[in-house]
Amino acid sequence: MNRYEYENSQKNRKVKRTLKKSVRGLISRIMITVILFLLTLILVKENKEFKKLLIDKVYNESLQFTEAKKIYEKYFGSILSVDKIVPEEEAVFSEKLDYKKSNLYKDGVELEVSKEYLTPALESGIVVFMGEKEDYGTTIIIQQIDGVDVWYCNIEAKDIKMYDYVKKGALIGQVKSNKLYLVFQKEGKYLNYKEYI
């Protein structure tokens, strides 16, 4: 074996050792992840308190975009302005809430509106939920810039999606009947609707 062949064989051995270490490291990380995932599943199944805590944090609390925005602006400066992306002349629908009468309903208010009423956003904010809510029907939740989550219920969405930024007065959707349900919530507490409509 000449010197060139010897050097190549040493390099090949070194590459094989490095590759084996990398594969062992990857397999170890995968195994640790699988074990942690399985332990979490076992805790959720066996420990009712842990399961309740997990469900409360994941499903019942909404991410506070206003708090995240404040932290971001504190350390990194202003977020890209929406006004620079959407020109002012694009505002086609700009309305105020119009209803005939109001009644208390569960944690919020039931408003009697005209049939197929087009519902405006009460304040600018981000869409954080779109789906069904028990006793309310189809629901859209907008987290307003003041941190209040507003539930617009019994409504069919019009041209909005999850995490869209909605301006005050913009069209959210169309009421499915002549009833619009609104709920006002901040940090898990229900608020008096009379302060907001």
Disulfide bonds with the S-S distance in Angstrom:
none
